[in-house]
Amino acid sequence: MKLLVTGTEGYIGSRLAPYLMLLGHEVVGLDTGFYREGCLYQDPKKIPQLPMTRIKDLRHAQPADFAGFEAVVHLAELSNDPLGENRPEVTYRINHEGSVHLARLAKAAGVRRFVYASSCSVYGVGSGEFLNETSPINPQTAYAKCKALVERDVRPMAASDFCVTFLRNATAFGPSPRMRFDIVINDLCALAWTTKRIAMTSDGSPWRPLVHIEDICSAIRCVLEAPIETVNGEIFNVGRNSENYRVREIAQLVADAFKGCEVTTGPASADNRSYRVSFDKIASQLPGFECRWSVREGVEELHALFERIDFTQEMYQARPFTRLKQLKYLSRTNQLDEEFFWR
């Protein structure tokens, strides 16, 4: 297929685009370019010629941007809770209104499929029981609320000629050229490597579901290839039941792989976000999908990468690898205006 992938300069997109190209798809990217200056590593054996990427804010997208594409995979948003809470009103304009704008343009242009990267963060606060796609959602942050709003507003667009699918990804982990160290496993592994110490500011009791970046890419591929009647209007949690962990368990898995790393915990946190998620639906209903990576394997993979690239404290703290740090820098240096448009 000819695919438009938004966010090709981001954490998932920089892995997804080459993956889809290796499968024979024609990929064009669209990205605002906030994080282009950061590249943690190169792996030419796995990366074909990178796709053409249009540097453009999704809010400026026009009907012509969608002409000739068979599917859109939409990843490009402000990408986590701290970033979303930094300027909540702008987050809503980008993540909610901008994403709905894209879906409408895609449908009007005759695009047949629209795949939206949602998040398990929409569940917010759970009772400890496994939550599935029919469970009530309880988003706690601007980022999570926007994901829920996009699902609400785009799902009614589903039609026989416009297949929409929502992938509620668990918290991602694993290496990417456009690396992120503001997500839990990647951050803990970087701390373990550079400081030999994980000092948690909470008791680590909240639950988090986790999924490797390659498994997210695989889920997107399977949705693109699935019969339309199987995925149209559907929501899939992306992950595996066994990969639900308490945060303190994640820290211990990291410490086990990074020898000599000490783990300490703190008092219970005021942050009440905690959720365990069921992934039964994607395992049984999405043709061809199998979640292959465990957290333990992903931690070992990151250890091997850090060793290979001679990972340093300076690399860990580099601006582009912490999204809020980079966005604040671009704003402080007057490269972005108050609405996060390039000046």
C-alpha positions, 0 to 999 in steps of 0.5 A, spaced: 500 500 500 501 507 499 501 509 506 502 516 509 505 515 516 505 521 521 510 522 526 516 518 522 521 523 526 518 520 533 520 514 537 515 509 534 515 512 527 522 512 526 522 504 527 515 503 524 517 507 517 523 502 515 519 496 518 513 497 513 518 499 507 521 492 508 515 489 507 514 492 501 509 498 502 510 505 499 511 510 505 511 517 506 512 521 512 509 527 515 512 530 521 513 537 525 520 536 526 521 537 533 526 532 535 530 531 528 536 533 531 537 527 536 539 520 533 541 515 539 544 510 534 544 508 526 543 501 524 543 501 517 542 493 516 535 494 519 534 501 515 532 501 508 532 508 504 528 512 509 521 515 507 520 522 504 518 526 510 514 532 509 516 537 515 509 540 517 504 541 523 498 536 523 494 542 524 496 545 517 494 539 513 491 540 507 486 535 503 492 535 498 496 532 503 492 525 503 491 525 495 493 518 492 494 514 499 490 508 501 491 508 508 494 513 514 497 511 520 497 517 525 502 517 531 504 524 531 501 528 537 505 531 543 507 524 546 506 523 554 503 526 560 508 531 562 508 534 555 501 534 555 500 538 562 505 543 560 500 547 556 494 543 556 490 548 552 495 547 546 495 539 547 487 539 546 488 543 539 494 539 537 492 532 540 484 532 539 482 537 534 488 536 530 487 528 530 480 529 528 482 534 523 486 529 520 481 523 520 476 528 516 481 530 511 483 523 510 476 520 509 474 526 504 480 524 500 478 517 499 483 514 504 481 507 505 484 506 512 485 510 518 489 507 524 490 511 530 495 510 536 491 511 542 494 509 549 492 504 555 493 511 559 485 512 557 484 507 563 487 511 568 485 509 575 483 501 575 481 497 581 486 492 580 482 487 575 484 486 568 481 492 564 479 490 557 476 494 551 469 495 554 471 497 561 469 504 563 475 509 561 478 514 566 483 518 563 487 523 568 491 527 564 490 532 558 494 527 554 490 521 556 483 525 555 485 527 548 486 520 546 479 518 549 476 524 545 479 522 538 476 515 539 470 518 541 470 523 535 473 519 529 469 512 531 463 515 528 466 516 521 467 508 520 464 506 514 464 501 508 469 506 505 473 508 511 476 503 516 478 506 522 482 502 528 484 504 534 490 501 538 491 502 545 498 501 546 501 499 553 507 503 555 512 502 550 519 500 551 525 498 547 531 502 542 529 507 537 534 512 533 529 517 536 530 515 543 525 517 549 528 516 556 522 519 559 518 512 559 519 508 564 523 502 562 528 506 557 529 511 563 530 506 568 535 502 564 539 509 562 539 510 570 542 503 571 547 504 566 549 511 568 549 511 575 548 504 578 542 506 582 534 507 581 532 511 586 524 511 586 520 517 589 514 513 590 513 506 593 512 503 586 505 500 587 502 502 581 500 497 575 503 499 568 502 494 562 508 494 557 509 493 550 516 493 546 516 498 540 517 492 535 510 489 537 507 496 536 509 496 529 507 489 528 500 490 531 500 496 526 502 492 520 496 486 522 491 492 522 493 494 515 493 487 512 487 485 516 480 484 512 476 491 513 470 487 516 475 485 522 478 491 524 473 497 522 471 501 528 474 496 533 479 498 539 485 493 540 489 494 547 496 492 544 500 488 549 500 481 552 497 479 559 504 477 562 507 484 561 503 487 566 507 489 572 508 494 578 513 499 577 517 496 583 517 490 579 520 493 573 525 496 577 527 490 580 528 486 573 532 492 570 537 491 576 537 484 575 540 485 568 544 491 570 549 488 575 551 492 581 545 497 580 541 498 587 534 500 587 530 504 593 523 506 594 520 512 597 513 513 600 506 512 596 505 517 591 499 522 590 499 520 583 493 515 583 494 512 576 494 505 576 491 500 571 492 492 569 490 491 562 487 485 558 490 483 551 485 477 550 482 481 544 488 482 540 491 475 541 484 472 539 481 477 534 487 480 530 489 476 524 497 474 524 498 478 531 503 475 536 506 479 542 513 477 542 517 481 547 517 480 554 520 486 559 526 482 561 528 481 554 527 488 552 531 490 558 537 485 556 536 488 549 537 495 552 543 493 556 546 490 549 545 497 546 548 501 551 554 497 551 555 497 543 554 504 543 558 506 549 552 510 552 554 516 556 550 520 561 551 526 556 547 521 551 542 520 557 541 527 558 541 530 551 535 534 550 531 531 544 531 524 548 526 527 553 520 530 549 518 536 554 526 538 555 526 539 548 520 542 547 521 547 552 528 549 549 525 550 542 520 555 546 525 558 550 530 560 544 524 563 540 524 557 535 516 556 537 511 560 538 505 560 544 501 555 539 508 551 538 508 553 531 515 554 528 516 561 527 
